[in-house]
Amino acid sequence: MCEQKKKSGGGKWRHPVSLVFRIAGMGLAVAAAAVMAAASECTVYADYGARPRTVTYADYPPFVYLVVASSVAAAMEAVAVFLAVCKDGKAGKKARAVVMPVIAAVAPALLYTAAGAAFAAGWDINYYMESSGRRVSICRSSVGDRFCKQVHVSMWLSLGAAVAVTVAEWAAATACGCSDSDSDSDSESVCGHGCHSKH
């Protein structure tokens, strides 16, 4: 099957597809982190004359994790894009061989776990009011509408980034699987690992 693809050049499209989806995943991850970090304009008014409290994403560990994980994943994808585009001889090949498998495993894991944690906590966001000892639903109040919308947008962006990165890794892996020793330089520009099938 791979031999047929090599003769017809059917696997060539996977390299640009992988690059495009890496860039898309990086952009979505950055957007997810930025939108979540900006979700900080929700003021909750407590009962019994207590002071109003401004709720931010930092009050919820899953949202903090989304910001950190998305930022790290975006940085890793930026490195992957650089290694995919830049060809620097043996040093570049060694770097790709070491770094790309790590990115392939870690970046999707970060994005999927961040999206999962945010989805688990973000559908109906509650805030505990110490003064009254009760929980207030942020999303069901008029003042929390914008905050919740930003959180939900960030959740979907993070999930989109995870899917985009997964597609990029799939395209890179299948391109590697159908390359031979004559096309090592092309395949390594995208994957840099497991692209040596000499027969």
Backbone as JSON, one array per atom type, in Angstrom:
{
  "sequence": "MCEQKKKSGGGKWRHPVSLVFRIAGMGLAVAAAAVMAAASECTVYADYGARPRTVTYADYPPFVYLVVASSVAAAMEAVAVFLAVCKDGKAGKKARAVVMPVIAAVAPALLYTAAGAAFAAGWDINYYMESSGRRVSICRSSVGDRFCKQVHVSMWLSLGAAVAVTVAEWAAATACGCSDSDSDSDSESVCGHGCHSKH",
  "N": [[0.83, -1.21, 0.0], [1.88, 1.24, 0.83], [3.91, 1.39, -1.05], [2.52, 1.84, -3.42], [1.52, 4.39, -2.91], [3.86, 5.84, -2.77], [4.8, 5.7, -5.38], [2.83, 7.04, -6.78], [2.86, 9.45, -5.56], [1.01, 10.02, -3.61], [1.22, 10.47, -0.9], [2.31, 12.91, -0.46], [0.69, 15.11, 0.1], [0.18, 15.01, 2.78], [2.15, 16.25, 4.3], [1.98, 19.2, 4.02], [-0.65, 19.36, 5.02], [-0.37, 18.49, 7.65], [1.25, 20.56, 8.64], [-0.43, 22.81, 8.32], [-2.54, 22.16, 10.08], [-1.15, 22.06, 12.47], [-0.45, 24.75, 12.81], [-3.03, 25.8, 12.96], [-3.94, 24.52, 15.3], [-2.15, 25.61, 17.15], [-2.89, 28.33, 17.04], [-5.57, 28.19, 17.92], [-5.2, 27.2, 20.5], [-3.8, 29.3, 21.71], [-5.77, 31.27, 21.53], [-7.75, 30.1, 23.15], [-6.52, 30.16, 25.69], [-6.19, 32.94, 25.98], [-8.82, 33.96, 25.89], [-9.94, 32.7, 28.11], [-8.31, 33.72, 30.15], [-9.11, 36.34, 30.09], [-11.56, 36.26, 31.19], [-12.86, 37.72, 33.63], [-14.62, 39.54, 34.68], [-16.84, 39.39, 36.38], [-19.03, 40.26, 38.82], [-20.09, 39.33, 41.95], [-22.75, 39.69, 44.11], [-23.16, 39.48, 47.49], [-25.35, 38.26, 50.11], [-26.8, 39.94, 52.97], [-25.44, 42.38, 53.2], [-22.73, 42.05, 52.66], [-19.48, 42.62, 51.16], [-19.3, 43.06, 47.59], [-17.97, 40.64, 45.34], [-15.46, 40.12, 42.96], [-15.36, 37.74, 40.53], [-13.02, 35.59, 39.02], [-11.33, 33.68, 36.43], [-9.26, 32.54, 37.79], [-10.23, 31.69, 40.19], [-11.04, 29.14, 39.86], [-9.66, 26.06, 39.67], [-9.7, 24.18, 37.38], [-9.98, 25.95, 35.24], [-7.73, 27.53, 35.42], [-5.85, 25.58, 34.91], [-6.51, 25.06, 32.23], [-5.67, 27.45, 30.99], [-2.89, 27.39, 31.49], [-2.13, 24.85, 30.4], [-2.98, 25.11, 27.73], [-1.37, 27.22, 26.91], [1.2, 26.12, 27.17], [0.98, 23.97, 25.36], [0.57, 25.41, 22.99], [3.05, 26.69, 22.76], [4.67, 24.45, 22.4], [3.69, 23.5, 19.96], [4.46, 25.6, 18.36], [7.21, 25.24, 18.36], [7.24, 22.79, 17.03], [6.27, 23.54, 14.51], [8.36, 25.22, 13.7], [10.49, 23.36, 13.55], [9.45, 21.75, 11.56], [9.52, 23.36, 9.34], [12.11, 24.36, 9.19], [15.21, 23.25, 7.99], [18.08, 21.94, 9.01], [20.32, 20.29, 8.5], [22.27, 17.61, 9.95], [22.14, 18.25, 12.7], [19.62, 19.43, 12.92], [18.06, 17.24, 12.19], [18.56, 15.48, 14.31], [17.5, 16.94, 16.42], [14.8, 17.03, 15.66], [14.23, 14.31, 15.77], [14.32, 13.82, 18.49], [12.67, 15.76, 19.74], [10.15, 15.93, 18.38], [8.63, 13.46, 18.8], [8.06, 13.77, 21.52], [6.51, 16.11, 21.57], [4.39, 15.18, 20.02], [3.18, 13.39, 21.77], [2.72, 14.83, 24.16], [1.49, 17.4, 23.69], [-1.22, 16.98, 22.53], [-2.28, 15.56, 24.73], [-2.2, 17.44, 26.82], [-4.01, 19.36, 25.84], [-6.42, 17.93, 25.51], [-6.93, 17.04, 28.15], [-7.14, 19.5, 29.43], [-9.38, 20.63, 28.14], [-11.29, 18.7, 28.86], [-11.33, 18.92, 31.69], [-12.22, 21.56, 31.94], [-14.74, 21.46, 30.69], [-16.01, 19.76, 32.45], [-16.24, 21.34, 34.71], [-17.35, 23.72, 33.85], [-20.01, 24.02, 32.85], [-22.17, 24.74, 34.55], [-21.38, 27.16, 36.46], [-20.49, 27.61, 39.75], [-20.24, 29.66, 42.69], [-18.84, 29.87, 45.9], [-20.16, 31.51, 48.62], [-18.76, 32.81, 51.33], [-19.75, 34.41, 53.39], [-22.51, 33.95, 53.58], [-22.62, 31.26, 53.45], [-23.5, 29.76, 51.26], [-23.91, 28.49, 47.9], [-23.63, 30.22, 44.86], [-25.06, 30.36, 41.7], [-23.28, 31.24, 38.97], [-23.71, 31.4, 36.2], [-26.46, 31.49, 35.95], [-27.19, 33.94, 36.75], [-27.76, 37.39, 35.91], [-25.54, 39.04, 35.92], [-23.42, 37.38, 35.51], [-23.39, 36.48, 32.94], [-21.71, 37.27, 30.75], [-19.2, 36.43, 31.67], [-19.57, 33.62, 31.82], [-20.07, 33.04, 29.14], [-17.59, 33.64, 27.98], [-16.01, 31.7, 29.24], [-17.18, 29.35, 28.22], [-16.71, 29.67, 25.47], [-13.92, 29.55, 25.47], [-13.56, 26.92, 26.34], [-14.52, 25.42, 24.13], [-12.77, 26.3, 22.16], [-10.38, 25.25, 23.14], [-10.92, 22.52, 22.91], [-11.19, 22.38, 20.13], [-8.55, 23.02, 19.42], [-7.25, 20.75, 20.41], [-8.29, 18.75, 18.73], [-7.38, 19.67, 16.23], [-4.58, 19.49, 16.56], [-4.37, 16.74, 16.91], [-5.17, 15.82, 14.37], [-3.06, 16.88, 12.9], [-0.9, 15.4, 13.94], [-1.66, 12.87, 13.14], [-1.56, 13.11, 10.31], [1.17, 13.63, 10.03], [2.27, 11.26, 11.04], [1.26, 9.27, 9.3], [2.39, 10.14, 6.94], [5.07, 9.71, 7.52], [5.06, 6.95, 7.69], [4.81, 6.13, 5.09], [7.12, 6.77, 3.71], [10.36, 6.51, 2.19], [13.92, 5.76, 2.1], [14.82, 7.5, 0.16], [13.3, 9.71, 0.39], [13.7, 10.85, 2.83], [14.51, 13.4, 3.68], [12.33, 15.03, 3.06], [10.22, 13.94, 4.54], [11.15, 14.11, 7.14], [11.1, 16.78, 7.58], [8.62, 17.31, 8.51], [7.88, 15.3, 10.39], [10.16, 13.94, 11.58], [10.72, 11.72, 13.05], [10.97, 8.23, 13.12], [11.11, 7.9, 10.32], [12.56, 6.31, 8.61], [12.68, 3.91, 6.53], [14.33, 1.67, 5.19], [14.7, -0.35, 2.44]],
  "CA": [[0.0, 0.0, 0.0], [2.79, 2.4, 0.87], [4.66, 1.43, -2.3], [1.67, 2.48, -4.41], [1.44, 5.81, -2.59], [5.15, 6.46, -3.09], [4.93, 5.84, -6.82], [1.88, 8.04, -7.28], [3.02, 10.71, -4.83], [-0.21, 10.26, -2.86], [1.46, 10.84, 0.49], [2.92, 14.25, -0.38], [-0.24, 16.09, 0.64], [0.1, 14.93, 4.24], [3.1, 17.18, 4.92], [1.35, 20.52, 4.21], [-1.84, 19.23, 5.87], [0.13, 18.45, 9.03], [1.72, 21.9, 8.99], [-1.59, 23.69, 8.44], [-3.28, 21.84, 11.3], [-0.32, 22.47, 13.6], [-0.62, 26.2, 12.96], [-4.4, 26.02, 13.44], [-3.98, 24.1, 16.7], [-1.42, 26.6, 17.94], [-3.72, 29.52, 17.12], [-6.74, 27.92, 18.77], [-4.73, 27.07, 21.89], [-3.51, 30.66, 22.19], [-7.07, 31.93, 21.69], [-8.42, 29.52, 24.32], [-5.87, 30.7, 26.89], [-6.44, 34.38, 26.07], [-10.24, 34.18, 26.22], [-10.16, 32.29, 29.5], [-7.62, 34.67, 31.03], [-9.85, 37.6, 30.09], [-12.86, 36.05, 31.87], [-12.64, 38.19, 35.0], [-15.44, 40.72, 34.94], [-18.11, 38.98, 36.97], [-19.13, 40.7, 40.2], [-21.14, 38.63, 42.68], [-23.22, 40.44, 45.28], [-23.56, 38.57, 48.55], [-26.46, 38.69, 50.98], [-26.5, 40.49, 54.29], [-24.59, 43.55, 53.14], [-21.3, 41.76, 52.48], [-18.89, 43.28, 50.01], [-19.34, 42.3, 46.34], [-16.71, 39.96, 45.02], [-15.21, 39.9, 41.53], [-14.97, 36.36, 40.26], [-12.17, 35.44, 37.84], [-11.01, 32.29, 36.1], [-8.28, 32.06, 38.77], [-10.94, 31.1, 41.32], [-11.41, 27.77, 39.5], [-8.46, 25.34, 39.23], [-9.74, 23.66, 36.01], [-9.8, 27.03, 34.27], [-6.31, 27.88, 35.49], [-5.15, 24.51, 34.19], [-6.72, 25.26, 30.8], [-4.8, 28.54, 30.54], [-1.49, 26.93, 31.52], [-1.95, 23.75, 29.46], [-3.11, 25.63, 26.36], [-0.18, 28.03, 26.63], [2.33, 25.19, 26.98], [0.75, 23.25, 24.11], [0.81, 26.35, 21.89], [4.5, 26.85, 22.64], [5.21, 23.21, 21.83], [3.33, 23.46, 18.54], [5.32, 26.59, 17.68], [8.49, 24.56, 18.15], [7.02, 21.78, 16.0], [6.18, 24.23, 13.22], [9.71, 25.66, 13.36], [11.27, 22.19, 13.15], [8.9, 21.23, 10.32], [9.88, 24.26, 8.24], [13.55, 24.58, 9.15], [16.04, 22.08, 7.73], [19.43, 22.34, 9.4], [21.27, 19.19, 8.42], [22.25, 16.55, 10.96], [21.7, 18.79, 13.99], [18.17, 19.57, 12.84], [17.46, 15.9, 12.19], [18.63, 14.95, 15.67], [16.53, 17.69, 17.24], [13.46, 16.56, 15.32], [14.08, 12.93, 16.24], [14.12, 13.82, 19.95], [11.62, 16.67, 20.2], [8.85, 15.71, 17.77], [7.83, 12.45, 19.5], [7.6, 14.32, 22.81], [5.4, 17.01, 21.25], [3.27, 14.36, 19.54], [2.52, 12.76, 22.91], [2.37, 15.74, 25.26], [0.6, 18.5, 23.3], [-2.63, 16.57, 22.53], [-2.69, 15.17, 26.08], [-2.46, 18.67, 27.56], [-5.21, 20.03, 25.33], [-7.61, 17.13, 25.81], [-7.2, 17.07, 29.59], [-7.59, 20.85, 29.76], [-10.76, 20.76, 27.67], [-12.13, 17.83, 29.69], [-11.48, 19.52, 33.03], [-13.03, 22.78, 31.82], [-16.11, 21.05, 30.41], [-16.58, 19.18, 33.67], [-16.51, 22.39, 35.71], [-17.8, 24.98, 33.27], [-21.39, 24.15, 32.35], [-22.91, 25.56, 35.51], [-20.32, 27.62, 37.35], [-20.96, 28.05, 41.06], [-19.25, 30.33, 43.55], [-19.19, 29.72, 47.31], [-20.16, 32.75, 49.37], [-18.41, 32.49, 52.72], [-20.55, 35.18, 54.34], [-23.82, 33.35, 53.75], [-22.47, 29.82, 53.47], [-24.24, 29.11, 50.18], [-23.32, 28.57, 46.56], [-24.38, 31.05, 43.91], [-24.85, 29.98, 40.3], [-22.81, 32.41, 38.22], [-24.28, 31.41, 34.85], [-27.9, 31.76, 36.0], [-27.42, 35.34, 37.13], [-27.57, 38.31, 34.79], [-24.2, 39.64, 35.96], [-22.41, 36.39, 35.14], [-23.61, 36.0, 31.58], [-20.51, 37.48, 29.93], [-18.16, 35.56, 32.22], [-19.84, 32.24, 31.41], [-19.89, 32.94, 27.69], [-16.15, 33.57, 27.71], [-15.54, 30.4, 29.68], [-17.66, 28.34, 27.27], [-15.97, 29.84, 24.21], [-12.57, 29.05, 25.71], [-13.63, 25.46, 26.39], [-14.65, 24.9, 22.76], [-11.51, 26.59, 21.46], [-9.39, 24.28, 23.6], [-11.25, 21.24, 22.29], [-10.82, 22.51, 18.72], [-7.1, 22.93, 19.33], [-6.88, 19.35, 20.61], [-8.64, 18.01, 17.5], [-6.47, 20.11, 15.16], [-3.26, 18.91, 16.82], [-4.49, 15.3, 16.64], [-5.15, 15.64, 12.91], [-1.69, 17.17, 12.47], [-0.05, 14.27, 14.29], [-2.06, 11.74, 12.27], [-1.01, 13.35, 8.98], [2.63, 13.47, 10.11], [2.59, 9.84, 11.26], [0.99, 8.5, 8.08], [3.39, 10.56, 5.96], [6.29, 9.01, 7.89], [4.92, 5.53, 7.45], [4.85, 5.85, 3.66], [8.32, 7.37, 3.13], [11.51, 5.61, 2.13], [15.22, 6.41, 2.32], [15.03, 8.55, -0.82], [12.5, 10.9, 0.72], [13.89, 11.13, 4.25], [14.61, 14.82, 3.95], [11.0, 15.63, 3.0], [9.38, 13.47, 5.63], [11.68, 14.56, 8.41], [10.78, 18.18, 7.78], [7.36, 17.38, 9.24], [7.8, 14.42, 11.55], [11.46, 13.87, 12.24], [10.87, 10.51, 13.86], [10.43, 7.02, 12.52], [10.98, 8.07, 8.89], [13.69, 5.63, 7.94], [12.33, 2.55, 6.17], [15.24, 1.35, 4.1], [14.51, -1.71, 1.95]],
  "C": [[0.86, 1.26, 0.0], [3.55, 2.52, -0.43], [3.84, 2.14, -3.37], [1.59, 3.97, -4.17], [2.73, 6.53, -2.94], [5.27, 6.7, -4.59], [4.03, 6.94, -7.36], [2.03, 9.4, -6.61], [1.84, 11.04, -3.97], [0.01, 10.7, -1.44], [2.01, 12.25, 0.65], [2.0, 15.27, 0.28], [-0.26, 16.11, 2.16], [1.03, 15.91, 4.93], [2.5, 18.59, 5.09], [0.12, 20.47, 5.09], [-1.42, 19.23, 7.35], [0.55, 19.84, 9.5], [0.56, 22.86, 9.22], [-2.34, 23.43, 9.75], [-2.47, 22.14, 12.56], [-0.5, 23.97, 13.88], [-2.01, 26.52, 13.49], [-4.53, 25.65, 14.92], [-3.29, 25.09, 17.61], [-2.26, 27.86, 18.12], [-4.92, 29.34, 18.02], [-6.35, 27.8, 20.23], [-4.44, 28.44, 22.49], [-4.81, 31.41, 22.45], [-7.8, 31.41, 22.93], [-7.84, 30.08, 25.62], [-6.19, 32.18, 27.07], [-7.88, 34.67, 26.48], [-10.52, 33.81, 27.67], [-9.51, 33.28, 30.47], [-8.35, 36.0, 31.13], [-11.2, 37.48, 30.81], [-12.73, 36.44, 33.34], [-13.51, 39.37, 35.39], [-16.81, 40.34, 35.49], [-18.12, 39.37, 38.45], [-20.34, 40.05, 40.87], [-21.48, 39.43, 43.93], [-23.77, 39.48, 46.31], [-24.74, 39.13, 49.32], [-25.91, 39.37, 52.23], [-25.45, 41.61, 54.25], [-23.11, 43.29, 53.01], [-20.79, 42.44, 51.22], [-19.04, 42.45, 48.73], [-17.97, 41.74, 46.01], [-16.6, 39.76, 43.51], [-14.65, 38.5, 41.33], [-14.13, 36.32, 38.99], [-11.93, 33.95, 37.57], [-10.07, 31.69, 37.13], [-8.93, 31.46, 40.01], [-11.29, 29.63, 41.08], [-10.19, 27.03, 38.95], [-8.55, 24.75, 37.82], [-9.51, 24.73, 34.95], [-8.35, 27.52, 34.25], [-5.49, 26.85, 34.72], [-5.32, 24.67, 32.68], [-5.8, 26.35, 30.26], [-3.35, 28.07, 30.45], [-1.25, 25.86, 30.45], [-2.04, 24.23, 28.01], [-1.89, 26.46, 25.96], [1.04, 27.15, 26.35], [2.19, 24.45, 25.66], [0.99, 24.15, 22.91], [2.3, 26.57, 21.67], [5.14, 25.62, 22.0], [4.89, 23.1, 20.34], [4.13, 24.48, 17.74], [6.69, 25.99, 17.39], [8.36, 23.52, 17.04], [6.94, 22.4, 14.62], [7.56, 24.68, 12.77], [10.55, 24.49, 12.86], [10.76, 21.62, 11.82], [9.34, 22.06, 9.12], [11.39, 24.36, 8.06], [14.3, 23.27, 8.94], [17.5, 22.46, 7.96], [20.41, 21.17, 9.44], [21.13, 18.19, 9.55], [21.75, 17.04, 12.32], [20.19, 18.93, 14.02], [17.47, 18.23, 12.88], [17.46, 15.29, 13.58], [17.62, 15.63, 16.58], [15.12, 17.21, 16.95], [13.21, 15.16, 15.86], [13.8, 12.85, 17.73], [12.86, 14.58, 20.34], [10.24, 16.3, 19.66], [8.03, 14.59, 18.43], [7.28, 12.93, 20.83], [6.4, 15.24, 22.57], [4.17, 16.22, 20.82], [2.5, 13.72, 20.68], [1.96, 13.76, 23.9], [1.33, 16.78, 24.85], [-0.88, 18.08, 23.24], [-3.14, 16.2, 23.92], [-3.03, 16.41, 26.91], [-3.79, 19.31, 27.14], [-6.48, 19.26, 25.66], [-7.95, 17.15, 27.3], [-7.69, 18.44, 30.04], [-9.04, 21.06, 29.35], [-11.7, 19.92, 28.53], [-12.38, 18.4, 31.07], [-12.37, 20.75, 32.98], [-14.49, 22.45, 31.55], [-16.78, 20.5, 31.66], [-16.99, 20.25, 34.68], [-17.27, 23.58, 35.17], [-19.22, 25.1, 32.83], [-22.25, 25.0, 33.27], [-21.93, 25.98, 36.61], [-20.92, 28.16, 38.64], [-19.83, 28.74, 41.82], [-19.74, 30.27, 44.99], [-19.05, 31.05, 48.04], [-19.93, 32.44, 50.84], [-19.32, 33.2, 53.73], [-21.9, 34.53, 54.63], [-23.77, 31.83, 53.8], [-23.25, 29.1, 52.39], [-23.52, 29.3, 48.86], [-24.24, 29.36, 45.64], [-24.04, 30.59, 42.5], [-24.49, 31.23, 39.5], [-23.55, 32.51, 36.89], [-25.77, 31.74, 34.85], [-28.22, 33.19, 36.41], [-27.12, 36.24, 35.94], [-26.15, 38.88, 34.75], [-23.12, 38.67, 35.49], [-22.5, 35.9, 33.72], [-22.36, 36.11, 30.72], [-19.37, 36.56, 30.37], [-18.35, 34.13, 31.72], [-19.67, 32.05, 29.92], [-18.41, 32.84, 27.32], [-15.57, 32.21, 28.1], [-15.94, 29.32, 28.68], [-16.95, 28.44, 25.93], [-14.56, 29.27, 24.35], [-12.54, 27.52, 25.74], [-13.67, 24.86, 24.98], [-13.39, 25.16, 21.94], [-10.43, 25.58, 21.85], [-9.65, 22.9, 22.99], [-10.9, 21.26, 20.8], [-9.32, 22.41, 18.51], [-6.63, 21.49, 19.48], [-7.15, 18.53, 19.35], [-7.67, 18.38, 16.37], [-5.08, 19.5, 15.33], [-3.27, 17.4, 16.56], [-4.45, 15.01, 15.15], [-3.74, 15.88, 12.36], [-0.77, 15.99, 12.75], [-0.38, 13.04, 13.43], [-1.46, 11.91, 10.88], [0.5, 13.16, 8.97], [3.01, 12.01, 10.23], [2.36, 9.02, 10.0], [1.96, 8.88, 6.98], [4.72, 9.86, 6.23], [6.22, 7.55, 7.49], [5.05, 5.16, 5.99], [6.02, 6.55, 2.98], [9.46, 6.38, 3.13], [12.79, 6.41, 2.29], [15.47, 7.53, 1.34], [14.27, 9.83, -0.48], [12.6, 11.25, 2.19], [13.88, 12.62, 4.54], [13.25, 15.49, 3.94], [10.17, 15.23, 4.2], [9.85, 14.0, 6.96], [11.38, 16.03, 8.65], [9.48, 18.34, 8.54], [7.39, 16.54, 10.5], [9.1, 14.3, 12.28], [11.63, 12.67, 13.12], [10.25, 9.34, 13.13], [10.31, 7.09, 11.01], [12.13, 7.42, 8.13], [13.31, 4.19, 7.68], [13.14, 2.16, 4.95], [15.08, -0.12, 3.72], [15.44, -1.93, 0.77]]
}
